[in-house]
């Protein structure tokens, strides 16, 4: 009875309170409070406060490097599934028109809605979302390559607009797999991101495009007023400690990204390359491989940077 009366009194606040998850918070507070002395308005504010606090706790991460072939998508796949193995609820939004993350996770279905339909406003994000390998995914495929040609105003902020009524509070982490290029798709990711992680292959051309990447981040800050946007970590991929070149490049990376270089290095490992072909993450495909060990360490290090505490074992 109390819930029914409360709904009636809060009709004017329907746009704020009465979607499913906000209403669940409201009913939980009512149940805990019982017939206590608090006014209905106080109870509503308490429920809304709890909901918004949970929403604010969701962390938005982008994996970004405008140079292709550096292990970005592979890293997203293994970091996301590694986080899930540690009890985190993870959503990955594939923003790369190549759709390699989607394919590598076994989430590709040309008949199903994708992030492209979400951006066009034809599909709600929850209707494009699929669950695979313990995480949720909003997939992408070649349809997304048409995004740059859409005649829609405000395209560099469209994702934020299309997801404004999507409940991200269900997730501990929302991860964007960005395209290896400079464009409006990546700006869409940066409009919502707080932490950027940059995989860099330890090779001769490793620093190619880094200046542009840094400029992209600054553009994201300037265009969206997103002062919290920052490169939170840089990590080496395809690393071979036996090669002097790898050590030299690592030193240069540390010099350019002072304080950002993560301790974990993803070693050059054939199992890491094979896993996506089998539509598996490294932990399922080869749990005792060097690649699995390295990605476990990387997950731990990222969680420590994001949460300030050590995590449980995968």
N, C-alpha and C positions, 0 to 999 in steps of 0.2 A: 504493500500500500504506500509506504513512504517513497519508494522509487517512482511509482506512478505519479504521486503528487509532485515530486521533485521535477520530473520531466515536464509536467504542465507548467510549473513556475519558471522553468528555464527555457521556455520556447524561444524567447528572443535571443538566446545565446546558442541556438542550435548550430550555427556555423562554427562555433568554437568548441562546444563540448560533446555533441551527440554523434560523433562517428563511433564505430564499434570499440576501439581501444580506449578512447576517452571515457566512453560510457562504462566500460569495465572498471576503469580507475574510480569512477564516481560510485559505482555499486559497491566496490570493495571498501571504500571509505565509509559509506553508509552502514555496511555490515559491521565494520569495526566500531563505529561510533554508537550504533544502536539508537536508543532513545535519549542520548545525552543532551546537554544543554546548548550545544552549538547551533547557530541558526543555519538554515538551508544554504544561505549565501556563503557562510564560512566553510561549509562542507564542500560546496562546489569549488571554491577557491583552493581548498586543500587538494582536492582530486586533480584539478587542473595544474596545480603546482607540481604534484608528483609526476603527472604525465609529461609536462614540459621539461622537468629535470631529467627524466629518462631520455627524452628526445635529444636534449643537449649533450648527453653522455655518448651518443653515437659518434664514432671517429671516422672521418672521411679522408681516405688516402688515395693518392695517384701514383702509379708507376709510370715514369716518363723518361724517355730518351728519344730525341728526334733523329737519332741514327738507328737504323734497323739492324737486326741480326746480333743484338747484344744480350739476348736472353731475357728480355723484358716480359714477354707473355709467359714463358716457362716459369719465371720467378713469381708472377702473379698467381699462376695455377698452384704452385707448391707452397707459397706463403699463405694463400687463402685456405687451402685444405689443411695445412699445418696448424693454422689458427683454430680451425674447426675441431681438430683433434685435441686441442687444448681447452675445448669447451666454449669457445667464442662463436657467436652467431654471425655469419658473414654473408654479405651480398656483394657480388661482383657485377659491375656494369661494363660490358664490353663496348668500347668506343672506337675500336679499330675495324675499319671496313673489310679488312682481310678476314676477320672472324676467326683467327687462329686459336684464340683462347676458347671460343665457343666449340670449335671442332675438337680441340685437344681434350676438352672435358666431356665430349660425347653429347653435347647439348644442341648440336646442329639439326634443325628441322625446317626446311624451306617452306613448309606449309604453315608453320606456326608464326605468331607475331614476334617481332624483334624490337630492338631499341629504335630502329628507324620509324616504325609505326607509332611508337611512344612519342618520339620527337615531332612527328607530324600531327599529333593530337588525335589519332584514330583509335588508340588503344591505351587503357590505363596501365601504368607500370605493373600493377599486381597481376594483370592478365597476360603479361609477357614473361613473367618470372617462372623459372623452372628450377627444380631442386635436383642436383647431381653431386655425387661424391661428398655429401655432407654439407654442401653450401648451396646458396641460392644464386641464380644467374639470370641476368637479363641479357639475352644473346644478341649477337650481331652477325651479319653476313654481308655479301656484296651489295645488297639493297642500300646499305648505309653510305656507299660511295656517292649516292645521289644527293646526299644532304647538302653539299656545298651549292647545289643548283636549285634548291628549294627557294621559292619566292615568298619567304616569311620574314617579317620584321623581327629584329632582336634575336637573330640566330645564335649569337655568341652567348646568350643567356637562356636559351630555350629549354634546356634540360631542367634548370631550376624551376622554370615556370610550369613545365609539364608534370613535375613531381611535387608541386606545392602541397597537394592533399594526400601524398603517399606517406604512410607511417614508417619512417626510418627508425623509430625507436625500438622496433623489434630486433634490430641488429646492433651488435657491438662495433662492427666494422663494415663500412661501405668502401669498396676498392674499385677504382677506375683503371681499366687496362687501356691506356691511351694509344693513339695512333703514332707511328714513327714519322711524324711530319708536323709542320707548323700549320695550324688551321683552326677553324671555328669549333670543331669537335673537341680539340684539346682545351680551348678557352672555356667551353661548357663545363668540362671537368674541373678546371681551375676555379671556376666561379663557386664551386661547392667544396673544394678541397682545403684542408688545413695542412696536411703533411705530404710532401713529395719524396718519393724514394727513387733514386736514379741508379739503374744497373749500368756498369761500364765494363766492356770487354778490355782486358789488358793486352792491347795490341797497338801497332804503330798509329793507327787512325783513331785511337780511343778518344782523344780530346776534340775530334772534329765535331762541330755543331754544339759544343758546350757553351760557347758564348751566346749562341742563339737560344739555347735552352734557358740560360740565366735571364736573357732578355724576355723570354716568354713568361717566366715567373714574375718578373717586374711588371709586365703588361697586365697580368692577372691581378696583381695588387692595385695597379693604377686604375684599371677599367672598372673593377668591382669594389674598390675600396676594401679589399680583403687583406687587411694588414696581418692577419694570422697565418696567411699562406707563406710557407717556407720550405726550403729543401731540408728535410729532416735527416736524411741519410743517403750516402752514396756507397755502393758496394761493388766489388770486383766480381766479374763472371768469367768463366772459361780460363781460370787462373792456373798457371803451371809454375810452381816455385823453382823448378830446375832451370827455367829460362831467365837470363839476365834482363831481357826485354820486359818481361812481366814485372819484375821487381822495379825496373826503371820507371815504367808507366805508373805503377802503384805509387811511387814516390811523387810523381808529378800530380796525380789525382789528389793526394794528401795535401800538396802545396796549394792547389787551386781551391779545394773544398776544405779549408782548415776547420778541424773539429767535426766534420760531417762524415768522414770515412768510417764505415763500420768495420769492426774487427773481423767479422766473418768474410771469408773469401769462398766463392763457389768454384770449386776446382773443376778443371776440364775433365768431364766424366761422360762416357758414352751412354750410360744408363739414363742420365738426365735428358739426353737427346732422344733416346728411344721411347721413353715413357709417353709423351704426347701422341706418338704414332699409334700406340696401343690404346689411346684414349684413357690413360691412367695418370695419376700423380706419382711422383717418385716414391712416396711412402708405400703405396700399394704395389708398385711395379718392382722395386728393388730396395726393400727397407734397410738392408745392411750395407748398401753401397755408400761410397764416399759422397755421392750427390745427396742421398737422403740425410746423411750426417750433417753435411753443410747446410742444407735447408732447414733442418731442425735448429741448428745454431742461429741461422738468420732469423727464423721466427721468434726465437727467444730474445734476440737482440732488438728486434723491432717492437715486440711487446714491452720490453723493458723501457725503451724510449717513449712509447706511447702511454704506458700505464705506470711507469716508475717502480715496477716490482717484478720480481722473477716469476716465471710461469711454470706450470706443471709440465712434466715430460709428455711428449707425443705418444 
